[in-house]
Amino acid sequence: MSETAFSPSQLIRPNVVSLKPYTPIVPFDILSQELNRAPEDIIKLDANENPYGPSPRVAEVLAEAQYMHIYPDPESRNLRAALAEYTNLGAEYLLVGSGADELIDLIMRLFIDPGDKIVNCPPTFGMYAFDGDISAAEVIAIRRRPDFSIDVDAIETLFAESQSEPHPKLIFVTSPNNPDGSILSDSDLQRLLALPTVVVLDEAYVEFSSGSRIQWVEQHPNLIVLRTFSKWAGLAGLRVGYGAFPLDLIEQLWKIKQPYNVNLAGQLAAEVSLTDCHYLLDNVARLIEQREQFYPVLNAIEWLEPYPSQTNFILCQVKGRNASDVKQQLAEQGILVRYYNSPGLTDHIRISIGTPAQMARLAKVLQHL
Ligand SMILES: Cc1ncc(COP(=O)(O)O)c(C=O)c1O
């Protein structure tokens, strides 16, 4: 082959070439230019971030941090010890990642060969299917019921069908679920755990709800639970998540994780956040109160139908209007909400819970839209 005929892109894995391009989020400063508004005039309720930000101790600890020139602890020992106390689970079950996102990718890399199956339960968080596609998994979508509950019967039927063998290796479930905020019941989780597969339970929003199942990991060799500091602790920008894994799985994960996956700032910030739990959980309580107060406000708007939520956001069906237009009209007023372009959600918007002042402003705008 002559040198000019050779195209290195032909060497790229075909499943990557066939992926749709990723739509990145627009950074806050660029957004402020695009909307022609000062950052403080933008009400950002589109990514379930924490409007109260991190504990004030985070800035102090980072300002005083030493050893920035030294690689961080690859085992996040101090953070895992603090997390062991926070979760009431031994540190040996815990692995820290650059956000829960990294751990989803790591789980794929642990289990998935091209063509292996995984079960995804949309509408849900997009990264399970995204990472599944990158790993060339066959992503089987078992859609949630209209009330967003998981169709456990359909998943059991899938596993009972001989043509589905070899069975899906992973099932991803989210509780509370993003985008609607509903909970997976204990009994449904038990039924999933009885299947010959690994259940990944994503508890990114669990601090806004009642009852984590993270301690079930001790009793269930096929349960992984993921958590994050992005939501309750306001550290989305520093990228710290963690997972609880059965011991024989975590042993293999340690082999494949990048040694320095969690940077020093993230480790220090997460550690100090755990020493300031009261402050952060007070903010969580405030957001829950705000959510409960805002739900009836949304319900009173005749063209919106909100879903009950156990998270820091509320999903609404938009009736008799175009949801995409609603999102656009709000953006023109400097208020950003999430609009979904995906099946089952094209007439929905999701609103993250902000400060009381932000929610009051949004209520006023919605009432006059
Ligand atoms: C259900 C769910 N899991 C995980 C994440 C990502 O968490 P992290 O910021 O720790 O990567 C999100 C973020 O929105 C989420 O909604």
The ligand as an ORCA input file, in Angstrom:
! r2SCAN-3c Opt
* xyz 0 1
  C     -27.519      8.511     38.208
  C     -26.196      9.164     38.095
  N     -25.093      8.452     38.315
  C     -23.868      8.998     38.221
  C     -23.718     10.327     37.881
  C     -22.340     10.882     37.702
  O     -21.709     11.036     38.905
  P     -20.231     11.635     38.947
  O     -20.347     13.108     38.882
  O     -19.720     11.142     40.266
  O     -19.484     11.055     37.794
  C     -24.829     11.121     37.655
  C     -24.663     12.532     37.285
  O     -25.548     13.237     36.913
  C     -26.099     10.525     37.751
  O     -27.215     11.226     37.488
*
